[in-house]
Amino acid sequence: MKALINEIKEKAIEHAMTVAEDQASIMKGGVVEWIKSDEFETQLAEMMDKAINIPFVKDEKEEKHFRALADIIQNLIAGFVGQIKIK
């Protein structure tokens, strides 16, 4: 009887781990998708623009620079998140 209980317990744990890994994989995909979105890039650029003022540079030019920088950061973050191993 004890062996049967242990076998059931091991199968339950194995199933729970499989379900958790599947959910984590789905979440990871969603996170990468959001990071690559225009909304994330815009929010990142706006945050940098509010936090940093480049002297002698007009706001319109600053915005272009921050957008370009946000695109680079966005790609780096998406790459790092994509590298995360689930298991």
Beta strands, then each sheet from edge to edge (+ up, - down):
end
